[in-house]
Amino acid sequence: RPLLTRAKAPVPAGAEEEMRGEGRQAVLSADGQLLYTLYTHQPGHQHTRDLIAGTRSGVHAFVHVLHLTERWAYCLDLPDPFGSGPPAGHALAADGQHIAVLDTASGSLAYAGAESLAIERVAKVPAGGGAASLILAPDRRVFLAAGTTIAVLDRGSDQVTGRWSRPATVRG
């Protein structure tokens, strides 16, 4: 069967996306129905909606949303500067209400509605280097990691409530 757009219309021939970005991370939605995949650094990538409309978005990072049973796909574009830094400095997390993307290089955390698939806000968070990790805890805390540093945020205020750093271990 053909892949559908989010509006459940078949994707026209020739308008299928080719994922040219670097697939950084994929997570399932809380109910297991959606697969979210974070893509960064996608030179020349065009979304299906751009191919249909004959336009270009110029976006450097997006979350590809694939409904696993209804067979539709949607690309949630991330605002600048997401995708400009190293791919390893980006992380993705989701819960029943939100999708969140961390960019440690710029110190940005984007929140999108899981239902609306639209960016709701971008918070400033501690910037850092190294591999990124992100967890949305059920108690509204957010755990961010950049390399060997972990920060805990209150999701409502985006205030840092805890921070730990461990020196890198060098083995000879």
N, C-alpha and C positions, 0 to 999 in steps of 0.2 A: 504494500500500500504506500501511497505517497506521504511524504512529510507534510504537515500542515503548518500554517502560520498560527500565531496566537489567536487570531480571529476564526480559526478552524477552516480556513480556505486552503486548498492545495497550493503548494509552492509552484509557480509557473516554471515550465521547462526553461533552463538557462539562468534561472534566478536562484539556484541552489548555492548556498555559501560554501566556500572552501576555507576551512579554518587554517589560516596562515600564521596565526600567532603561536606563542609558546604556551601550551596548556600547563599552567602552574600547579593547579590543585583542583580536585573535584570532591564535592560532598553531597550527600542525599538530604532531601528535606526531612523534617521530623516525621512525616507520614510515609516516607519512602516513595512518593509518587513523582517527585521532581529530582532531576540531577542538575546541580549547579556546577559549572566548570569555569574557573577563572583563567582568562587568556591575557597575556601581556605581550607587548612588542610585536604587533602584527603588521609588518610592512605590506602595503598593497591589499590588505583585507577589505572586503566590502560585505556589508550585511545584506541579507535577502531584501529587506525593505529599501536599501539604497539601490540595489540592482533593479528592482521593480520600478522605482521612481526615477532612475537615471541620475542619482545624486551621490555624493561622497560625504562621509561624516568626519573623517580625520581623527577618530578616537584612537587612543593608544592602548586602552585596556577595556575589557568588558567581561561580564559574566554571561556565559551561554546557558540558558535555561531550557531543559528538555523535559517535557512531560512524558513519562515512560509508558503510560497506558493510553492517553488521548492522542499521542504522537504529534504534538505541536512543539515548536521551538521558538525561542525569543532571545534576543541579545539585549542585555541591560548594559548600556554604555556607562562607563565610569568617567567622572570629570577629570580634567587635567589637574594635577600632574600624575595621576595613576597610570602606570605603564611606562613612565619615563625612566624610572630607576631600575635597578637589577631585578630580574624575575624572582630570585630567591628572597627578596625583601618584601614580597607581597604574600598575603595569606587570606583565606576565605573561611567563613563560618556561617552557619544558618541555624535558626531555631524555628519554631512554629509561626512566628510573626515577622522575623527580620532576616535579611541577608546582610552580612557585614564583610567589608573588604578592608584590609590593612595595607598601607604602603609605609614601611618603616623609613625609607629614604627621605620622604617629604614630611613624615610625622602626621599622616592623614588617615582617618578612619571613616569610611563611608557606610551609612546605613540605608538600606532600601527596604520597602515593604514587601513581604513575601507574597501578598495578594496583589498589590498594585504593580509590582515590578518597576517601581520608580524610586529614584534617589530621594530620600526624605531629608537627610542632612549629612554634612561632612564635619567631623570633629577634629580639632588639633590634638594630637597625642604626642608623647615623647618620641622623638626621632631616634633612629639607631641604625646600626649596620648588622650584617650577617643574616642568616636565615630567619624568616618570620614565621610565627605561629599565632593563632587566634582562637579563642574559645568564648562563646556566649553562654554564660552560666544561667541556670534556671532562676537564680535569685537576683537577676539583673546586674550581676557583676560581669565585667569583660576582662579576660586575661589576654595580655599582649606579650609577645616575646620577640626580641630582636637580638640575635646572637646569644649571648650569655646573660642578657638582662630581661627580667620579667616585670611588667607593670600591671596593676589591677586598677580598673576604672569602675566608677559607678555609672551605669548606663544612662540613668536619668540626667545626671549633671555633667558627665564626661570628666569629672574630677578624679585625679589619681589618688587612690586610697592606700596604695602599698606599692613598694618597689624593691626588687632584689637584684643584685648583680653578683655574678660569680666570675672570678678571673679564669681565663682560658687555661687549660692544662697543657703544658708543653712536655712532650715525651721525647727523650733523646735516644 
